[in-house]
């Protein structure tokens, strides 16, 4: 079985937030599964620059949130996608504390944790996650085989450097 990854080339992100909109349209939760944080302005030489950092679950090889859940509501699939079963979640928030990427939210109304499940309902039908489905205006969100993605990113970087 293929392993999947969602990889974002932070160097290209310019903060359009279409990934946030696509996720919001796919899921009607108040919690953002992917959110773009602004970093800046920072003085670099005589210029001020901004960085945009999309934050989303990294679907860790050994997810700390999985081990922190007393209900076993979080599991890692064979394809590498880390899913949270909302029906099993007790709302203890241990996974929120365990996540080093601040990628698990909490729905106060439903009293459960929520996180990106990489749109596994779409992936299971041969589609890609909503945020990666050609919505990113900067074309910096990739989904698929991690080795192939890293090759694509490197090719793009080399091409930019030669211009």
Secondary structure, 3 states (H helix, E strand, C coil): CCCCEEEECCCCCCCCCHHHHHHHHHCCCCCCCEEEEEEEEEEECCEEEEEEEEEECCCCCCCHHHHHCCCCCEEECCCCCEEECCCCCCCCCHHHHHCCCCCEEEECCCCEEEECCCCHHHHCCCCCCHHHCCCCCCCCEEEECHHHHHHHHHHHHHHHHHC
